[in-house]
Amino acid sequence: MRAARKAMAMRQSLLRWTLLVILSAVLAVGLDWLHLPAAFLLGPMIAAIMVAVSFGPVHLPGLAFNWAQGVVGCLIARAITPSLLAEIGRDWPIFASGVLAVVLLSMVIGWLLTRWQVLPGSTAIWGTLPGAAAAMVIMAGDFGCDVGLVAFVQYVRVIIVSVLSAVVAAVFVPAAPAGGLSAHIAFLPSDWLGFGETVGFIVVASFLAVRLRIPAGPLMFVMVIGALLQNLHVLRIALPQILLIPGYCVLGWGIGMRFRRETLRQAMHALPSILVSTLFLLLACGGLAVVLVELTGMDPLTAYLATSPGGASTVAIIASASHLNVAYVMAMQVARAWFLMLTGPLIARTLSRWAGYPLGHGRSGSG
């Protein structure tokens, strides 16, 4: 009898995995074909939500999820270059003001959504922090929030921001093409030695981060140490699609599998408020871009993309295709993401206390 139950459980698990892989492939390729941002993360995440809500979750090994966090950590670390730091240093007062203004706007919106109990506990605060959506979701989970709801809020904003950025770029620079991951990153490594170094570094650093019990460790530890080693010319970070796509897929599965029916109901109930708050944030950031144009004389599209609250990968593609000041755009985007990754827990804890909730209150069936 026990053997029969075990065999049935294995068959059900195999069927769920089969359905998950097929759905993930179809959705990811479809979203990438439509040039939507982070298609190979969002597609698997949506597929995992559908499977988890309809048939129950699929067990994902913790080591695989940690490795996927390490891939994202390396992706962020690779963007931290001396030229980017020099770009920050040249106009640091204006630059810092632009970064902090977007953060403060998002903090006000997150606090209001929390105060009005649109989402449980500090979920709205983590969901509205505008930097490195995958990182915010991972960190929120480590600090006790409902990962499914945080992911929902983050990626609704990322998609809206990315689509609107592409539309604005098309208006200002009609020749600027949109593009997905597949159009801009090689599938196989061009630097096999660097690829081997990157994989080895991710495995070792992710393992050490878990052993050291660092919050969001595989992401934060890999990001900080990777950026340091890269700029000391000790590590060459090579991230072809053959590494990025599986990493994004596993990360999407890990996030999506934490959804439950109750999570989905809460998300859909809060959707109108999330959309209104996102549009308000976009309008406010557009106002900041106007101020930036007046103070620095830069072109409006560069200022708009630099202050855009999220969708950094799509923003980078649009900026490079439009022949803009890519370094400035990415410097502000990456600086904001780093600032939020380093201060996110403090911000969430402080705003939660002001709103009358302890940090992490409101986990609803996320496991």
C-alpha positions as CSV (number, residue, x, y, z in Angstrom):
1,M,0.0,0.0,0.0
2,R,2.8,2.4,0.9
3,A,4.7,1.5,-2.2
4,A,1.5,2.1,-4.3
5,R,1.1,5.6,-2.8
6,K,4.7,6.4,-3.4
7,A,4.5,5.3,-7.0
8,M,1.4,7.4,-7.5
9,A,3.1,10.4,-5.9
10,M,6.1,10.0,-8.2
11,R,3.8,9.8,-11.3
12,Q,2.0,13.0,-10.1
13,S,5.3,14.8,-9.6
14,L,6.5,13.7,-13.1
15,L,3.3,14.9,-14.7
16,R,3.5,18.3,-12.9
17,W,7.2,18.7,-14.0
18,T,6.3,17.8,-17.6
19,L,3.5,20.3,-17.6
20,L,5.7,22.9,-16.0
21,V,8.5,22.5,-18.5
22,I,6.2,22.6,-21.5
23,L,4.2,25.6,-20.2
24,S,7.4,27.4,-19.3
25,A,8.9,26.9,-22.8
26,V,5.8,28.1,-24.6
27,L,5.3,31.2,-22.4
28,A,8.9,32.2,-22.3
29,V,9.4,31.9,-26.1
30,G,6.1,33.7,-26.7
31,L,6.9,36.6,-24.4
32,D,10.4,36.9,-25.9
33,W,8.9,37.0,-29.4
34,L,6.7,39.9,-28.2
35,H,9.9,41.6,-26.8
36,L,8.6,41.7,-23.3
37,P,11.2,42.2,-20.5
38,A,12.7,39.2,-18.6
39,A,10.7,36.8,-20.7
40,F,12.7,33.8,-19.6
41,L,11.9,34.7,-16.0
42,L,8.3,35.8,-16.3
43,G,7.3,32.9,-18.5
44,P,8.4,30.1,-16.1
45,M,7.1,32.1,-13.2
46,I,3.6,32.4,-14.7
47,A,3.8,28.6,-15.6
48,A,4.7,27.8,-12.1
49,I,1.9,29.9,-10.7
50,M,-0.6,28.0,-13.0
51,V,0.7,24.6,-12.0
52,A,0.9,25.4,-8.2
53,V,-2.6,26.9,-8.1
54,S,-4.2,24.2,-10.2
55,F,-2.3,21.0,-9.3
56,G,-0.1,21.8,-6.3
57,P,3.5,22.8,-6.1
58,V,6.5,21.0,-7.6
59,H,9.5,20.4,-5.3
60,L,12.4,22.6,-6.4
61,P,15.8,21.7,-4.8
62,G,17.2,24.5,-2.7
63,L,20.6,24.2,-4.3
64,A,19.1,25.0,-7.7
65,F,17.3,28.1,-6.4
66,N,20.5,29.3,-4.7
67,W,22.4,28.8,-7.9
68,A,19.8,30.8,-9.8
69,Q,20.2,33.7,-7.3
70,G,23.9,33.5,-8.0
71,V,23.4,33.9,-11.7
72,V,21.4,37.1,-11.1
73,G,24.0,38.3,-8.6
74,C,26.7,38.0,-11.3
75,L,24.4,39.8,-13.8
76,I,24.3,42.8,-11.5
77,A,28.0,42.6,-10.6
78,R,29.0,42.7,-14.2
79,A,27.4,46.1,-14.7
80,I,29.5,47.6,-12.0
81,T,32.5,48.9,-14.0
82,P,35.1,51.7,-13.5
83,S,33.5,53.7,-16.3
84,L,30.1,53.4,-14.6
85,L,31.6,54.6,-11.3
86,A,33.4,57.4,-13.0
87,E,30.1,58.5,-14.6
88,I,28.5,58.6,-11.1
89,G,31.4,60.6,-9.7
90,R,31.3,63.4,-12.3
91,D,27.8,64.7,-11.4
92,W,27.3,63.0,-8.0
93,P,25.1,65.6,-6.3
94,I,22.5,65.6,-9.2
95,F,23.0,61.9,-9.6
96,A,22.4,61.1,-5.9
97,S,19.4,63.4,-5.8
98,G,17.8,61.6,-8.8
99,V,18.4,58.2,-7.2
100,L,17.0,59.3,-3.8
101,A,14.0,61.1,-5.3
102,V,12.8,57.9,-7.1
103,V,13.4,55.9,-3.9
104,L,11.5,58.4,-1.8
105,L,8.5,58.5,-4.1
106,S,8.3,54.7,-4.1
107,M,8.6,54.7,-0.3
108,V,5.6,57.1,0.0
109,I,3.5,54.9,-2.3
110,G,4.5,51.7,-0.4
111,W,3.8,53.2,2.9
112,L,0.3,54.4,1.7
113,L,-0.6,51.0,0.3
114,T,0.5,49.4,3.6
115,R,-1.3,51.9,5.7
116,W,-4.5,51.5,3.7
117,Q,-4.1,47.7,4.0
118,V,-4.2,47.2,0.2
119,L,-1.8,44.3,0.7
120,P,-1.0,42.4,3.9
121,G,1.8,43.7,6.1
122,S,5.0,44.9,4.5
123,T,4.3,43.3,1.1
124,A,3.4,46.6,-0.6
125,I,6.7,48.2,0.7
126,W,8.9,45.4,-0.8
127,G,6.8,45.4,-3.9
128,T,7.1,49.1,-4.7
129,L,10.9,49.4,-4.1
130,P,12.1,50.2,-7.7
131,G,15.3,48.3,-8.1
132,A,16.3,44.8,-9.3
133,A,12.9,43.2,-9.1
134,A,14.3,39.7,-8.7
135,A,16.5,40.8,-5.9
136,M,13.7,42.6,-4.1
137,V,11.5,39.4,-4.3
138,I,14.3,37.2,-3.0
139,M,15.2,39.6,-0.1
140,A,11.5,40.0,0.8
141,G,11.1,36.2,1.1
142,D,14.2,36.0,3.3
143,F,12.6,38.7,5.6
144,G,9.3,36.9,5.9
145,C,7.0,38.4,3.3
146,D,4.7,36.7,0.9
147,V,7.0,36.2,-2.1
148,G,4.2,35.6,-4.5
149,L,2.5,38.9,-3.8
150,V,5.8,40.8,-3.8
151,A,6.7,39.3,-7.2
152,F,3.2,40.2,-8.5
153,V,3.6,43.9,-7.5
154,Q,7.2,44.1,-8.8
155,Y,6.6,42.5,-12.2
156,V,3.4,44.4,-12.9
157,R,5.5,47.6,-12.5
158,V,8.4,46.2,-14.5
159,I,6.2,45.3,-17.5
160,I,4.3,48.6,-17.5
161,V,7.6,50.6,-17.2
162,S,9.3,48.6,-19.9
163,V,6.4,48.8,-22.4
164,L,6.0,52.5,-21.8
165,S,9.8,53.1,-22.1
166,A,9.7,51.4,-25.5
167,V,6.8,53.5,-26.6
168,V,8.4,56.7,-25.4
169,A,11.7,55.7,-27.2
170,A,9.7,55.0,-30.4
171,V,8.2,58.5,-30.3
172,F,11.5,60.3,-29.6
173,V,13.7,58.1,-31.8
174,P,11.5,56.2,-34.3
175,A,14.4,54.0,-35.5
176,A,15.0,52.6,-32.0
177,P,14.1,48.9,-32.1
178,A,12.8,46.9,-29.2
179,G,14.5,43.7,-28.4
180,G,14.4,40.6,-26.2
181,L,17.2,38.7,-24.6
182,S,17.8,36.5,-27.6
183,A,18.5,39.4,-29.9
184,H,21.3,40.8,-27.8
185,I,23.2,38.0,-26.0
186,A,25.0,35.1,-27.6
187,F,23.7,31.6,-26.8
188,L,27.1,29.9,-26.4
189,P,30.1,31.5,-24.6
190,S,32.6,33.4,-26.7
191,D,35.0,33.3,-23.8
192,W,35.0,29.7,-22.5
193,L,37.6,30.3,-19.8
194,G,35.6,33.2,-18.4
195,F,32.5,31.1,-18.6
196,G,34.1,28.3,-16.6
197,E,35.4,30.9,-14.0
198,T,31.9,32.4,-13.7
199,V,30.2,29.0,-13.2
200,G,32.8,27.9,-10.6
201,F,32.5,31.3,-8.8
202,I,28.7,31.1,-8.7
203,V,28.8,27.5,-7.2
204,V,31.4,28.3,-4.6
205,A,30.1,31.7,-3.6
206,S,26.5,30.5,-3.4
207,F,27.5,27.7,-1.1
208,L,29.5,30.0,1.1
209,A,26.7,32.5,1.3
210,V,24.3,29.8,2.6
211,R,26.8,28.5,5.1
212,L,27.4,32.1,6.4
213,R,23.6,32.6,6.7
214,I,23.6,35.9,4.9
215,P,20.1,37.2,4.2
216,A,19.5,36.9,0.5
217,G,23.0,35.5,0.6
218,P,23.5,33.8,-2.8
219,L,22.4,37.0,-4.5
220,M,24.0,39.6,-2.3
221,F,27.3,37.7,-1.6
222,V,27.8,36.8,-5.3
223,M,26.9,40.4,-6.4
224,V,29.4,42.2,-4.0
225,I,32.3,39.7,-4.3
226,G,31.8,39.3,-8.0
227,A,31.9,43.1,-8.7
228,L,35.0,43.3,-6.5
229,L,36.9,40.5,-8.2
230,Q,35.9,41.7,-11.6
231,N,37.2,45.1,-11.1
232,L,40.4,43.7,-9.6
233,H,40.8,41.7,-12.8
234,V,40.7,38.4,-10.9
235,L,37.4,37.2,-12.4
236,R,36.0,37.5,-15.9
237,I,32.2,37.3,-15.7
238,A,30.8,35.6,-18.8
239,L,27.0,35.2,-19.0
240,P,25.8,33.7,-22.3
241,Q,22.2,32.6,-22.8
242,I,23.1,29.0,-22.0
243,L,23.7,30.2,-18.4
244,L,21.2,33.0,-18.1
245,I,18.1,31.2,-19.5
246,P,18.3,28.2,-17.0
247,G,19.0,30.7,-14.2
248,Y,16.0,32.8,-15.0
249,C,13.8,29.7,-15.4
250,V,14.8,28.3,-12.1
251,L,14.3,31.6,-10.4
252,G,10.9,32.0,-12.0
253,W,9.9,28.5,-10.9
254,G,11.1,29.2,-7.3
255,I,9.0,32.3,-7.1
256,G,5.9,31.0,-8.8
257,M,5.8,27.8,-6.8
258,R,5.2,29.9,-3.7
259,F,1.8,31.1,-5.0
260,R,-1.4,29.6,-3.6
261,R,-5.0,30.3,-4.5
262,E,-5.3,32.7,-1.6
263,T,-2.2,34.6,-2.9
264,L,-3.8,34.9,-6.3
265,R,-7.1,36.2,-4.9
266,Q,-5.3,38.9,-2.9
267,A,-3.2,39.9,-5.9
268,M,-6.2,40.3,-8.2
269,H,-8.1,42.2,-5.5
270,A,-5.2,44.6,-5.2
271,L,-4.6,45.0,-8.9
272,P,-6.5,48.3,-9.4
273,S,-4.6,49.9,-6.6
274,I,-1.3,48.5,-7.9
275,L,-2.0,49.9,-11.4
276,V,-2.9,53.4,-10.1
277,S,0.1,53.6,-7.8
278,T,2.4,52.5,-10.7
279,L,1.0,55.1,-13.0
280,F,1.4,57.8,-10.3
281,L,5.1,56.7,-9.8
282,L,5.7,56.9,-13.6
283,L,4.2,60.4,-13.8
284,A,6.3,61.5,-10.8
285,C,9.5,60.1,-12.4
286,G,8.6,61.8,-15.6
287,G,8.5,65.1,-13.7
288,L,12.0,64.2,-12.3
289,A,13.2,63.7,-15.8
290,V,12.0,67.2,-16.8
291,V,14.0,68.6,-13.8
292,L,17.1,66.7,-14.8
293,V,16.8,68.1,-18.4
294,E,16.6,71.6,-17.0
295,L,19.6,71.2,-14.6
296,T,21.9,69.3,-16.9
297,G,20.8,70.0,-20.5
298,M,20.8,66.3,-21.4
299,D,18.3,65.0,-23.9
300,P,14.8,64.2,-22.6
301,L,14.9,60.5,-23.5
302,T,18.2,59.9,-21.6
303,A,16.7,61.7,-18.6
304,Y,13.5,59.7,-18.8
305,L,15.2,56.3,-19.1
306,A,17.6,57.2,-16.3
307,T,14.8,58.0,-13.9
308,S,12.5,55.1,-15.1
309,P,11.5,53.1,-12.0
310,G,12.5,49.6,-13.1
311,G,12.9,47.4,-16.1
312,A,16.7,48.0,-16.2
313,S,17.5,45.3,-18.8
314,T,14.9,46.7,-21.2
315,V,16.0,50.2,-20.5
316,A,19.6,49.3,-21.3
317,I,18.6,47.8,-24.7
318,I,16.5,50.8,-25.6
319,A,19.2,53.2,-24.6
320,S,21.9,51.4,-26.6
321,A,19.6,51.1,-29.7
322,S,18.7,54.8,-29.5
323,H,22.4,56.0,-29.3
324,L,21.9,57.7,-26.0
325,N,24.2,58.2,-23.0
326,V,24.0,54.5,-22.0
327,A,26.6,54.9,-19.2
328,Y,24.6,57.6,-17.5
329,V,21.3,55.7,-17.9
330,M,22.7,52.5,-16.5
331,A,24.7,54.2,-13.8
332,M,21.5,55.7,-12.3
333,Q,19.6,52.4,-12.7
334,V,22.3,50.2,-11.2
335,A,23.1,52.7,-8.4
336,R,19.4,52.7,-7.4
337,A,19.3,48.9,-7.4
338,W,22.5,48.7,-5.3
339,F,21.2,51.3,-2.9
340,L,17.9,49.4,-2.4
341,M,19.6,46.0,-2.0
342,L,21.8,47.4,0.7
343,T,19.1,49.5,2.5
344,G,15.9,47.5,1.5
345,P,15.6,45.7,4.9
346,L,16.1,49.0,6.9
347,I,13.6,50.8,4.7
348,A,11.0,48.0,4.9
349,R,11.4,47.7,8.7
350,T,11.1,51.5,9.3
351,L,8.1,52.0,7.0
352,S,6.4,48.9,8.4
353,R,6.8,50.2,11.9
354,W,5.4,53.6,10.9
355,A,2.4,51.9,9.2
356,G,1.8,49.8,12.3
357,Y,3.0,46.4,11.0
358,P,6.1,44.4,12.0
359,L,8.5,43.4,9.2
360,G,7.3,40.3,7.4
361,H,3.8,40.5,8.8
362,G,1.2,39.3,6.3
363,R,2.8,36.1,4.9
364,S,-0.2,34.3,3.5
365,G,0.4,30.8,2.5
366,S,3.7,31.3,0.8
367,G,5.3,28.5,2.7
